[in-house]
């Protein structure tokens, strides 16, 4: 659970560096490399170490990760990132099997594609599990992804290899990410990862502002504290497996063609949200300090009163009486 928690932090911080404009200006130094090899592993703007460490440390404190597990993850990260950036091509069968467990060169090459939708995919550094859960997992049909253009279309000249220009590039507004076509209104609504990250960020701010709220109200639960995280992760993986097999279940951010009542969808209409809520409750169970109630409470309030009503209104419009029957048969739990 600690390794997966640290992997989630890496995924979340990487996602933020792609979607927050001023963070992208720093991170694009890594993506401007037109050739992917081991040297790309350490091609980062110096300030990105700071912008990655601060939210990463805050989320590690919120999740209550053990220092020994963080160290183990960092060792894994050092080895896997060198491997995933290497200019090598694994046999198709090996690539197909290995990318289910760790990030492979073929999988990460998609992330370095010059095509923007592919750039905004495969954010995991060691394990691809969070990309699979949140729908950002992407792989070419042949599993190799060696044929397309790498780097960014914004700069295709010698500037991409000039140290001085790269260090100064974050101040150049003209290099901001290309404007994406406006998606439908329903697609622009916040997805579960963004809502959960916002809840964690708010809790981290409260942690620094109100020291009195850090005191436990009752003795910590010890080893039982990991139970909510494990249950939440299991529920999310179960729900994602049902969606992956059916391609029709109710899954946030994905089109729904049929209202499935299989697996966790027999328990709740929103297993992804319920799973995230349980995972956010893990720090509260670990410390029993009221400050950690802020993240699950904020996440619950937004999803219960804003996100889910919007999604259900769209489903009611799309499915009509079928959705009303679905509502009577399956509880919402929010």
C-alpha positions in Angstrom: 0.0 0.0 0.0 2.9 2.4 0.8 4.5 1.7 -2.6 1.2 2.3 -4.4 0.6 5.4 -2.4 4.1 6.8 -3.3 3.4 5.8 -7.0 0.1 7.8 -6.8 2.0 10.9 -5.6 4.4 10.6 -8.5 1.5 10.2 -10.9 -0.4 13.1 -9.4 2.6 15.5 -9.4 3.4 14.5 -13.0 -0.2 15.1 -14.0 -0.1 18.6 -12.4 3.1 19.5 -14.4 1.2 18.7 -17.6 -2.0 20.6 -16.7 -0.9 23.7 -14.8 0.5 26.1 -17.3 3.4 27.5 -15.2 4.4 24.0 -14.1 4.3 22.9 -17.8 6.8 25.6 -18.7 9.3 23.9 -16.4 8.4 20.4 -17.3 8.5 20.9 -21.1 12.3 21.1 -20.9 12.1 17.3 -20.4 9.8 16.9 -23.4 11.7 19.2 -25.8 14.3 16.4 -26.3 13.8 15.2 -29.9 15.6 11.9 -29.2 14.6 9.6 -26.4 17.6 7.9 -24.6 19.0 7.4 -21.1 20.3 11.1 -21.1 16.6 12.2 -21.2 16.2 10.7 -17.7 18.1 13.6 -16.1 17.0 16.3 -18.6 15.0 18.5 -16.2 14.8 22.2 -15.3 16.4 22.6 -11.9 13.3 24.4 -10.6 11.2 21.3 -11.3 12.9 19.5 -8.5 11.4 22.1 -6.1 7.9 22.2 -7.7 7.8 18.4 -7.6 9.2 18.0 -4.0 6.9 20.4 -2.3 3.5 18.9 -3.3 5.0 15.5 -3.1 6.1 15.9 0.5 2.7 17.3 1.5 0.9 14.4 -0.1 3.3 11.9 1.5 2.5 13.4 4.9 -1.3 13.3 4.2 -1.1 9.6 3.2 1.2 8.8 6.2 3.8 6.9 4.1 6.6 5.1 5.9 10.1 6.6 5.2 11.5 3.1 4.5 8.8 2.5 1.8 9.5 5.9 0.3 13.2 5.0 0.1 12.4 1.7 -1.5 10.2 3.4 -4.1 12.9 6.0 -4.9 15.4 3.1 -5.5 12.9 1.5 -7.9 12.2 4.8 -9.5 15.9 5.4 -10.2 16.2 2.0 -12.0 12.9 2.0 -13.8 13.1 5.5 -15.2 16.6 4.8 -16.7 15.1 1.7 -18.2 11.9 3.4 -19.5 13.9 6.2 -21.2 16.4 3.8 -22.9 16.5 3.8 -26.7 15.8 0.1 -26.9 13.0 -2.1 -28.3 11.9 -5.1 -26.4 10.4 -8.1 -28.1 6.7 -7.6 -28.6 5.7 -10.4 -26.3 8.0 -9.3 -23.5 6.8 -5.6 -23.9 3.2 -6.7 -23.8 3.6 -8.7 -20.6 6.0 -6.4 -18.8 4.1 -3.1 -19.3 1.2 -4.6 -17.2 3.5 -4.4 -14.2 6.1 -1.6 -14.7 6.6 1.3 -17.1 8.5 0.0 -20.2 10.4 1.9 -22.9 7.6 1.3 -25.4 5.0 2.5 -23.0 6.9 5.6 -22.0 7.8 6.5 -25.5 4.1 7.2 -26.1 4.4 9.8 -23.4 7.2 11.6 -25.3 5.3 11.7 -28.6 4.9 15.1 -30.2 1.2 14.4 -30.6 -0.4 16.3 -27.7 -3.0 13.6 -26.7 -0.2 11.1 -26.4 2.0 13.5 -24.4 -0.8 13.8 -21.9 -0.9 10.0 -21.2 1.1 7.4 -19.2 2.1 9.7 -16.3 3.3 6.8 -14.1 7.0 6.6 -13.5 7.4 3.1 -12.1 4.0 1.4 -12.1 1.3 2.0 -14.8 -1.6 1.1 -12.4 -2.7 4.7 -11.7 -2.9 5.4 -15.4 -5.0 2.3 -15.9 -7.3 3.4 -13.1 -7.7 7.0 -14.2 -7.9 6.4 -17.9 -4.6 7.9 -19.0 -3.0 4.6 -20.0 -2.2 4.6 -23.7 -0.3 2.2 -25.9 0.1 1.7 -29.6 -1.6 -1.4 -31.1 1.8 -3.0 -31.8 3.0 -2.2 -28.3 6.3 -0.7 -29.6 5.5 3.0 -30.4 8.8 3.6 -32.2 7.7 5.1 -35.4 6.2 8.5 -34.4 7.9 11.9 -33.9 9.3 12.6 -30.5 9.7 16.0 -28.6 7.4 19.0 -29.1 6.4 20.6 -32.3 6.9 24.1 -30.7 10.7 23.8 -31.1 12.3 21.6 -33.7 15.6 23.4 -34.1 19.0 23.6 -32.3 17.4 25.5 -29.4 16.2 22.2 -28.0 19.8 21.3 -27.2 21.2 24.6 -26.0 21.6 24.7 -22.2 21.3 28.4 -21.7 18.1 28.6 -23.8 16.5 25.7 -22.0 17.2 27.2 -18.6 15.6 30.5 -19.7 12.7 28.9 -21.6 10.2 28.9 -18.7 9.8 32.7 -19.1 8.9 32.4 -22.8 5.1 32.6 -22.9 5.0 31.8 -26.6 6.0 28.2 -25.7 2.9 27.5 -23.7 1.1 24.3 -24.6 -0.9 24.4 -27.9 -4.5 25.4 -27.4 -6.7 22.3 -27.4 -10.1 22.3 -29.2 -12.9 22.9 -26.7 -14.5 19.6 -25.7 -18.2 19.3 -24.8 -19.2 20.9 -21.6 -19.6 17.5 -19.9 -16.0 16.6 -20.7 -14.7 19.7 -19.1 -16.0 18.9 -15.7 -13.4 18.0 -13.1 -12.6 14.3 -12.9 -12.0 12.2 -9.8 -8.2 12.7 -9.8 -8.5 16.5 -9.9 -11.1 16.5 -7.2 -9.0 14.2 -4.9 -5.9 16.2 -5.6 -7.7 19.5 -4.7 -8.9 17.9 -1.4 -5.4 16.7 -0.5 -4.0 20.2 -1.3 -6.5 21.8 0.9 -5.8 19.4 3.7 -2.0 20.1 3.4 -2.8 23.9 3.7 -4.9 23.3 6.8 -2.1 21.1 8.3 0.3 24.1 8.2 -2.3 26.6 9.4 -3.9 24.9 12.3 -1.3 22.9 14.5 -4.0 22.2 17.1 -5.9 20.0 14.7 -3.0 17.6 14.4 -3.6 16.1 17.9 -5.3 12.7 17.8 -8.8 12.5 19.3 -8.3 8.8 20.2 -5.4 6.3 19.9 -4.3 5.6 16.3 -5.5 2.3 14.8 -2.0 1.0 14.0 -1.9 -1.7 11.4 -5.7 -1.4 10.8 -5.1 2.1 9.4 -4.2 0.7 6.0 -7.6 -1.1 5.7 -9.5 1.9 4.2 -6.8 2.4 1.6 -6.7 -1.3 0.7 -10.5 -1.4 0.4 -10.7 1.7 -1.7 -7.9 0.6 -4.0 -9.6 -2.8 -4.4 -12.9 -1.2 -5.2 -11.4 1.0 -7.8 -9.5 -1.8 -9.5 -12.6 -3.9 -9.5 -14.7 -1.2 -11.0 -12.0 -0.5 -13.6 -11.8 -4.2 -14.6 -15.6 -4.2 -15.1 -15.4 -1.1 -17.3 -12.4 -2.5 -19.2 -14.2 -5.7 -20.0 -17.6 -4.1 -20.8 -16.5 -0.7 -22.1 -20.1 0.4 -21.2 -20.1 0.8 -17.4 -20.6 4.2 -15.7 -17.0 5.4 -15.4 -16.2 9.1 -14.7 -14.9 10.9 -17.8 -15.8 8.0 -20.1 -18.8 7.7 -22.4 -21.6 5.4 -21.1 -23.4 3.3 -23.7 -25.1 0.9 -21.3 -25.9 0.9 -17.6 -24.0 -2.1 -16.2 -25.0 -3.8 -12.9 -22.1 -6.1 -12.6 -19.4 -6.4 -9.9 -19.1 -3.3 -7.8 -21.9 -1.7 -9.8 -24.3 -3.9 -7.9 -23.2 -2.2 -4.7 -23.1 1.4 -5.8 -23.6 3.5 -8.9 -20.3 5.3 -8.2 -17.6 2.7 -7.2 -14.8 5.0 -8.4 -15.9 7.8 -6.1 -16.5 5.5 -3.2 -13.0 3.9 -3.7 -11.3 7.3 -3.7 -13.2 8.4 -0.6 -12.0 5.3 1.3 -8.4 6.0 0.2 -8.6 9.6 1.3 -9.9 8.4 4.7 -6.7 6.3 5.3 -4.6 9.2 6.9 -7.5 9.9 9.3 -7.6 6.3 10.3 -3.8 6.3 10.7 -3.5 9.4 12.9 -7.0 9.9 14.3 -6.3 13.6 14.1 -9.2 15.8 12.9 -7.1 17.6 10.4 -7.1 14.6 8.1 -10.9 14.6 7.9 -10.7 17.6 5.6 -9.7 15.6 2.5 -12.4 13.0 2.5 -15.0 15.6 3.7 -14.1 18.0 0.9 -14.1 15.2 -1.7 -17.4 13.9 -0.5 -19.0 17.4 -0.5 -17.9 18.1 -4.1 -18.8 14.8 -5.6 -22.2 14.5 -3.7 -23.5 17.9 -4.3 -21.8 19.0 -7.6 -20.2 16.3 -9.6 -22.5 13.4 -9.3 -25.8 15.4 -9.8 -24.3 16.8 -13.1 -23.3 13.3 -14.3 -26.7 11.8 -13.3 -28.6 14.6 -15.1 -26.7 13.8 -18.3 -27.4 10.1 -17.9 -31.1 10.8 -17.2 -31.2 12.8 -20.4 -29.4 10.1 -22.4 -31.2 7.0 -21.0 -34.6 8.3 -19.8 -36.8 5.6 -18.2 -33.9 3.1 -18.3 -31.9 5.3 -16.0 -34.8 5.7 -13.6 -35.1 1.9 -13.4 -31.3 1.7 -12.8 -31.6 4.2 -10.0 -34.3 2.1 -8.2 -32.1 -1.1 -8.5 -28.6 0.3 -7.5 -27.9 2.6 -4.6 -25.7 5.7 -5.0 -24.0 5.7 -1.6 -23.3 9.4 -1.9 
